[in-house]
Amino acid sequence: MARPLRIEYPGAVYHVICRGNNRQAIFRDDQDRKRYLEKLSLYCQEKKVDLMAYCLMSNHVHVLLETPEGNLSKMMQALQTSYTLYFNRRHGRTGHVFEQRYKAMLVDKDNYLLQVSRYIHLNPVEAKLAERPQDYRWSSYGSYLKGKGIAGSKAESVLDYFTGSKSRRVEQYREFVEGKRGERVRNLAPEVRKQIFIGDEEFEGAVQRKMERTAGREVRPTLKRIVQAVSEVTGKNEAEMRGQQRSEDIKRCRELVCYLGRRHGEVGLEELRRFLQVRELSTASHAVRRAEARLGEESGFRRLLDHTLRQLDYDFQA
């Protein structure tokens, strides 16, 4: 089945799910969870993305976001890269932490926002990690009830769907999520159309019309742009990177290009093979793995990646 297109436009609301690579744990302890929330808060504020709800599970994360500037991919790229570098450094490992492609489902804000927020907040109860959603530390539900969330969180964006005073709106939301006393709410996952739309046909049509007007598809860097960025950061030009002289600096450049092409761009192995001027596709794959090893071992290489991502407008802090 083909992967769904990333659809981005100003004001879009998303239910984002990030899973650990091969369903492995992405948090080993509370320090990891705290650091993830710090980074989530940081990049939502930096990229001007509204964080409406979140829940950290053991091997995946649920996040409900609104993007006034239509920049989901930039925010998520910065967040996931930064957390991956932190996690690998701390735990002495290399390679992916997250699946390469997170899920981002567009939410019909008028009709499904509340349902999605409830689904996110009841995840720990369904997984038997807590008796009540407010007992689980690593979701935004407690901040809905107590009014103290992480910096940049926008619980009021959901609570404002109810009426009355602040305390009355909070109580109505609590009943919506937990049910009235003695009730049990069924936490049904929202139905997703065509792998991307949480909404009906009318919502899908409205998004398609908006896309036709704004052409807001995700744009990931091309090989040409990546090579240009690496050249700007390292001072090595394309001819040097492709030449026969393979100093250690040139090897690092070639590995960086392959890593960025595969992990951050839409660059195929054949295109990288031609750029490297080698015979085997596996040479490009090996270069990516060597880059991942360097990221875990060499602070200088991590700084190169940091500076190059900034050139590509993926600004982040490791």
C-alpha positions in Angstrom: 0.0 0.0 0.0 1.4 3.4 -1.0 2.3 5.7 1.8 -0.1 8.6 2.3 1.1 12.1 1.3 1.9 14.5 4.0 -0.6 17.3 3.8 0.3 20.6 5.4 -1.5 23.9 5.4 -2.0 26.8 7.9 -4.4 25.8 10.7 -4.2 22.1 10.1 -4.8 19.8 13.2 -3.0 16.5 13.5 -3.1 13.4 15.6 0.6 12.4 15.4 1.8 8.9 16.4 5.5 8.2 16.7 6.6 4.6 17.2 9.9 3.2 18.3 11.9 1.5 15.6 10.9 -2.2 15.3 8.4 -1.3 18.1 11.2 -1.0 20.6 11.0 1.2 23.7 11.8 4.9 23.1 11.8 5.7 26.9 13.9 3.6 29.3 13.2 5.7 32.4 11.7 8.9 33.6 14.7 11.0 32.7 14.1 10.0 29.0 10.4 11.0 29.4 11.3 14.3 31.0 13.8 15.1 28.2 11.3 14.2 25.5 8.7 16.6 27.0 11.3 19.3 27.3 12.1 19.0 23.6 8.4 18.7 22.6 7.7 21.9 24.5 10.8 23.7 23.0 10.1 22.9 19.4 6.4 23.6 19.6 7.2 27.1 20.9 10.1 27.6 18.4 8.0 26.5 15.4 4.8 28.2 16.7 2.9 24.9 16.9 0.1 24.6 19.4 0.4 21.5 21.6 -3.2 20.5 22.6 -2.6 17.0 24.0 0.0 14.3 24.4 0.6 10.9 26.0 3.9 9.1 26.3 3.7 5.3 26.2 6.6 2.9 26.4 7.2 2.4 22.7 5.1 5.2 21.1 3.9 8.7 21.6 0.5 10.3 20.8 0.4 14.1 20.2 -2.4 16.4 19.2 -1.1 19.5 17.4 -2.4 22.5 15.5 -0.1 24.2 13.0 -1.0 27.9 12.4 1.9 28.1 10.0 1.4 24.8 8.3 4.9 23.5 9.3 4.3 20.1 10.9 7.2 18.4 9.1 9.8 20.9 10.1 8.7 20.8 13.8 8.6 16.9 13.9 11.9 16.6 12.0 13.7 18.8 14.6 12.1 17.1 17.5 12.8 13.5 16.4 16.3 14.2 15.3 17.1 16.0 18.6 15.7 13.3 20.8 17.4 10.5 18.8 20.8 12.2 19.3 20.1 12.6 23.0 18.8 9.0 23.4 21.7 7.4 21.5 24.3 9.4 23.4 22.8 8.7 26.8 22.4 5.0 26.2 25.6 4.4 24.2 23.8 3.2 21.1 23.5 4.1 17.4 20.8 3.9 14.8 17.2 4.8 14.7 15.0 5.4 17.7 11.8 6.1 15.9 10.3 4.5 12.8 11.5 6.5 9.8 8.0 7.9 9.0 5.6 9.0 11.8 1.9 8.9 11.3 0.2 12.3 10.9 -3.6 12.1 10.6 -5.6 15.3 9.8 -8.3 15.9 12.3 -11.7 17.5 11.5 -11.4 20.1 14.2 -15.1 20.9 14.4 -16.4 17.3 14.7 -13.5 15.0 15.9 -11.1 17.0 18.0 -12.7 16.1 21.3 -12.9 12.4 20.4 -9.2 12.3 19.5 -8.2 14.1 22.7 -10.2 11.6 24.7 -8.6 8.7 22.9 -5.1 10.0 23.6 -5.8 10.6 27.3 -7.4 7.2 27.9 -4.5 5.3 26.3 -2.8 4.5 29.7 -6.1 3.2 31.1 -6.6 0.9 28.1 -3.1 -0.3 28.5 -3.7 -0.9 32.2 -0.9 1.5 33.2 -3.3 3.5 35.4 -6.8 3.1 36.9 -7.7 6.6 36.0 -6.3 8.9 33.3 -5.3 11.6 35.9 -3.1 9.0 37.7 -0.8 8.7 34.7 2.1 11.2 34.9 3.1 11.2 31.3 0.0 12.6 29.6 -1.5 16.1 29.4 -4.7 15.0 31.1 -3.6 16.0 34.6 -2.8 19.5 33.3 -6.3 19.8 31.9 -7.7 19.2 35.4 -5.2 21.1 37.4 -4.4 23.9 34.9 -0.6 23.5 35.0 0.9 22.1 31.8 4.3 22.1 30.1 5.3 25.4 28.5 3.6 25.9 25.2 0.7 23.6 25.9 -2.8 24.8 24.8 -5.4 22.8 26.8 -7.8 25.7 26.4 -8.0 24.9 22.7 -9.9 21.8 23.7 -11.6 23.0 26.9 -13.1 25.9 24.9 -15.4 23.4 23.2 -17.4 23.4 26.4 -19.2 26.4 28.0 -19.4 28.1 31.3 -16.6 29.1 33.8 -13.2 27.5 33.6 -14.0 25.1 36.4 -17.3 24.1 34.7 -15.5 23.5 31.4 -12.9 21.4 33.1 -15.6 19.3 34.8 -17.5 18.8 31.5 -14.3 17.6 29.9 -13.6 15.2 32.7 -17.1 13.8 32.3 -16.6 13.5 28.6 -13.4 11.6 29.1 -14.2 9.5 32.2 -18.0 9.4 32.1 -20.2 10.3 35.0 -19.8 8.4 38.3 -20.5 4.7 37.7 -20.2 5.0 33.9 -17.4 3.6 31.7 -16.6 5.3 28.5 -15.6 3.2 25.5 -12.4 4.5 24.2 -12.8 3.8 20.5 -10.0 4.7 18.2 -11.2 7.4 15.7 -11.9 6.0 12.3 -9.3 7.1 9.7 -10.2 7.5 6.1 -7.5 6.8 3.4 -4.9 6.5 6.2 -4.9 10.2 6.8 -8.3 11.8 7.4 -10.1 11.7 10.7 -13.4 13.1 9.4 -16.1 12.5 6.9 -16.2 12.9 3.1 -17.1 16.6 3.4 -13.9 17.2 5.5 -11.8 15.3 3.0 -13.2 17.3 0.1 -12.6 20.6 2.0 -8.9 19.6 2.6 -8.4 18.7 -1.0 -9.8 22.0 -2.1 -7.6 23.8 0.3 -4.6 21.9 -1.0 -5.4 22.9 -4.5 -5.3 26.5 -3.4 -2.2 26.4 -1.2 -0.2 23.5 -2.7 0.9 22.7 0.8 2.6 19.4 0.3 5.6 18.4 2.3 8.9 19.3 0.6 11.9 17.3 1.7 15.4 18.3 0.6 16.8 17.0 -2.7 20.2 15.5 -3.1 21.4 18.7 -4.8 20.2 20.8 -1.8 21.8 18.4 0.6 25.1 18.4 -1.2 25.0 22.2 -1.3 24.3 22.4 2.5 27.1 20.0 3.3 29.5 22.0 1.1 28.5 25.3 2.9 29.2 23.7 6.3 32.4 21.8 5.5 34.0 23.9 2.9 34.3 20.9 0.5 32.8 21.3 -2.9 30.8 18.7 -4.8 33.7 17.8 -7.1 35.9 17.1 -4.0 33.2 14.9 -2.5 32.8 12.9 -5.7 36.5 12.7 -6.6 38.9 9.9 -6.2 40.9 11.5 -3.3 39.3 10.1 -0.1 40.7 11.9 2.9 39.0 11.4 6.2 37.3 14.8 5.8 35.9 13.8 2.4 34.7 10.4 3.8 32.8 12.2 6.5 31.2 14.5 3.9 30.2 11.5 1.7 28.7 9.7 4.7 26.9 12.9 5.9 25.3 13.3 2.4 24.2 9.7 2.4 22.7 9.9 5.9 20.8 13.1 5.2 19.6 11.8 1.8 18.2 8.7 3.3 17.0 9.9 6.7 15.9 13.4 6.0 15.4 13.6 2.2 13.7 11.7 -0.5 16.9 10.3 -2.0 17.1 6.8 -3.3 20.0 4.5 -3.1 20.5 4.5 -6.9 20.8 8.3 -6.9 23.3 8.1 -4.1 25.3 5.4 -5.9 25.6 7.7 -8.9 26.7 10.6 -6.7 29.3 8.5 -4.9 30.5 7.1 -8.3 30.5 3.5 -7.1 29.2 0.3 -8.5 27.2 -1.2 -5.7 24.0 0.1 -4.1 25.2 -1.3 -0.8 28.0 1.2 -0.7 25.5 3.9 0.0 23.8 1.8 2.7 27.1 1.2 4.4 27.8 4.9 4.3 24.5 5.6 6.2 25.4 3.0 8.8 28.9 4.4 9.3 27.3 7.9 9.7 25.0 6.6 12.4 28.0 5.0 14.2 29.8 8.3 14.0 26.8 10.1 15.5 27.0 7.9 18.6 30.8 8.2 18.9 32.0 11.5 17.5 30.8 14.9 18.9 32.4 16.6 15.9 30.3 14.7 13.5 27.2 15.5 15.5 28.0 19.2 15.3 28.4 18.8 11.5 25.0 17.3 11.3 23.6 20.0 13.5 25.0 22.8 11.3 23.9 21.1 8.1 20.4 20.6 9.4 20.3 24.3 10.2 21.3 25.1 6.6 18.4 22.9 5.5 16.1 24.8 7.9 15.8 21.8 10.4 16.9 23.9 13.3 17.3 21.9 16.5 19.2 21.5 19.8 20.7 18.0 20.5 
